[in-house]
């Protein structure tokens, strides 16, 4: 990231617990304008929890999420959507009426 460009998305020390399970324990990263970031890890490593916390599906227990410098970690998901962050859900099923090309 060049020093004159602020990150578009900043995640700092994000924490989310489910009882005794620490699904996120201090997750931090940033995404600069034009950058593509992937979350990779084994099942149970917190990828989906991170996306749910960033998009407002889950409220983090601690930490910050900033979009364009604005804190959004306490906003409900329907307000975060209007700022440009949304998520979709995987639907793992076959489409029997479609060809491979379709």
C-alpha positions in Angstrom: 0.0 0.0 0.0 1.4 3.4 -0.9 1.6 5.8 2.1 -0.8 8.3 0.5 -3.7 5.7 0.1 -5.8 4.8 3.1 -7.1 1.3 3.3 -10.7 0.8 2.2 -11.4 -1.8 4.8 -9.6 -2.1 8.2 -10.2 -5.0 10.6 -8.4 -4.6 13.9 -8.2 -7.1 16.8 -11.6 -8.6 15.9 -12.9 -11.1 18.5 -15.9 -13.3 18.5 -16.7 -16.0 21.0 -19.3 -18.7 21.2 -19.3 -19.7 24.8 -15.8 -21.0 25.5 -14.9 -21.2 21.8 -12.8 -18.3 20.5 -13.8 -18.3 16.9 -11.9 -15.0 16.3 -9.1 -14.0 18.6 -7.6 -10.7 17.5 -8.0 -10.9 13.7 -6.4 -7.9 12.0 -6.0 -7.1 8.3 -6.6 -4.3 5.8 -7.7 -4.1 2.2 -6.5 -1.2 0.0 -8.6 0.1 -2.9 -8.2 -2.2 -5.9 -6.8 -5.0 -3.8 -8.3 -8.5 -3.7 -7.9 -10.4 -0.4 -8.7 -14.1 0.1 -9.4 -15.8 3.4 -7.9 -19.3 3.4 -7.8 -21.9 6.2 -9.1 -25.2 7.3 -12.6 -25.9 8.4 -13.3 -24.2 11.8 -10.5 -21.6 11.5 -12.9 -18.6 11.6 -13.3 -17.6 7.9 -17.1 -17.6 7.9 -17.2 -16.0 11.4 -14.9 -13.2 10.1 -17.2 -12.6 7.1 -20.3 -12.7 9.3 -18.7 -10.2 11.7 -17.6 -7.8 9.0 -20.9 -7.9 7.2 -23.0 -7.4 10.4 -24.5 -10.9 10.6 -22.6 -11.3 13.9 -21.7 -8.5 16.3 -18.1 -8.9 17.3 -17.2 -9.1 21.0 -14.3 -6.8 20.6 -12.3 -5.0 17.9 -13.1 -2.6 15.1 -14.2 -2.8 11.5 -13.8 0.4 9.5 -15.0 1.0 6.0 -13.7 4.2 4.4 -12.6 5.3 7.8 -16.1 4.8 9.3 -16.6 2.3 12.1 -19.2 -0.2 11.1 -18.8 -3.1 13.6 -21.9 -2.1 15.6 -24.2 -1.4 12.6 -26.9 -3.9 11.7 -26.3 -5.8 8.4 -29.1 -4.0 6.6 -27.2 -0.7 7.1 -23.8 -2.2 6.2 -25.3 -3.4 2.9 -26.1 0.1 1.9 -22.4 1.0 2.5 -21.3 -1.6 0.0 -20.5 -4.7 2.1 -22.7 -7.8 1.6 -22.3 -11.5 1.7 -23.9 -14.4 -0.1 -24.5 -17.9 0.9 -23.2 -21.0 -0.8 -25.9 -23.2 -2.3 -24.2 -26.5 -3.1 -26.7 -28.2 -5.4 -26.8 -29.4 -9.0 -28.8 -27.6 -11.6 -30.1 -30.5 -13.5 -31.7 -28.4 -16.2 -28.5 -26.6 -17.2 -25.6 -27.6 -19.4 -22.0 -27.2 -18.3 -21.7 -24.1 -20.4 -24.8 -22.5 -19.0 
